[in-house]
Amino acid sequence: MPHIIVKDTNIWYEAYGNGPTLLYLQSAWSGRNPGAYYVAGRLSKNYRVILWDSPNAGQLSDSVITDTKSEYHLCCDYIDGLCEQLNETSIHIAGCSGGGELALLFAHLYPERVKSVSMYRPTDTSSEAERAIVQARYSAVADIARNGTMQDVMHYSEKPPESRWKGASRWIYEITRKPTEKEKFLLLDASQFASILQKWGDWMLQKGFYRANLGDADLNSMQVPVLVVAAADPFHPEELAIELSEKLCVSKYIASPFFRPEQEMYGAPGEEHSFGGFPDFINHLEQFLETV
């Protein structure tokens, strides 16, 4: 897996196939898992599909913790830098769940970079479970830093309290397993770190997260074609996908063929690409890309 220097940071990525470039974001905080590889395998026969390890994902790319409006804004800046380093002037960008919101925000911030946006199952961070995930990744960790040291944050992240979403708190542990990243992390000011994480969490918990917290005027003025594919479940309500599509200037909406309850979502057998109808999403995505 190659890496490239973006803004003095090692960013790792993979590229598959030839043709117009599509950057696929399986989620905002990673980029490489079975679902991402399924997408790349399906689309690489006609497109150059790029997957990446985002900063702070605990995979291969370096961590970046600095004062930005949100971690999504931080990722957008690095996606722009990755495009520049790879000489990609205009790309298709697609994402699942939080990756879709990240794709939409990128198109808003860097419209000249984007040919199209495709969003699969927009996310509702006002749901109880999604709020718990955001709390685990940001607010809980910020509280430890606010009342302690960066060493305390590391200890907390390694063994967070037992809960369904405790894995979201382990991102600090994951990024600091590399000695160089650990040294860099321990040099951060605890109070400033807490402030940054609180800001990042507050941005995600806004009611408009499913539309990247963009206002109606922002969505109405967006000229890039957007595909919105719903996959109705408790964390990705179809009514949010419908509302998002209606606000966009140029959009195509695909309704969800079913509703999947939480018990089925987390008890379903098989790999991640079968969760939520990934094959159907790719079918719609291929048809959409042929039109833009």
Secondary structure as UniProt FT lines:
FT   STRAND          3..6
FT   TURN            7..8
FT   STRAND          9..16
FT   STRAND          21..25
FT   TURN            28..29
FT   HELIX           34..43
FT   TURN            44..46
FT   STRAND          48..52
FT   TURN            55..56
FT   HELIX           71..85
FT   TURN            86..87
FT   STRAND          91..96
FT   HELIX           98..109
FT   HELIX           111..113
FT   STRAND          114..120
FT   TURN            125..126
FT   HELIX           128..134
FT   HELIX           135..139
FT   HELIX           140..146
FT   HELIX           150..158
FT   TURN            164..165
FT   HELIX           166..170
FT   HELIX           171..175
FT   TURN            176..177
FT   HELIX           179..186
FT   HELIX           190..204
FT   TURN            207..208
FT   HELIX           209..211
FT   TURN            212..213
FT   HELIX           216..221
FT   STRAND          226..229
FT   STRAND          232..233
FT   TURN            234..235
FT   HELIX           238..247
FT   STRAND          251..254
FT   HELIX           262..267
FT   HELIX           272..274
FT   TURN            275..277
FT   HELIX           278..289
FT   TURN            290..291
//
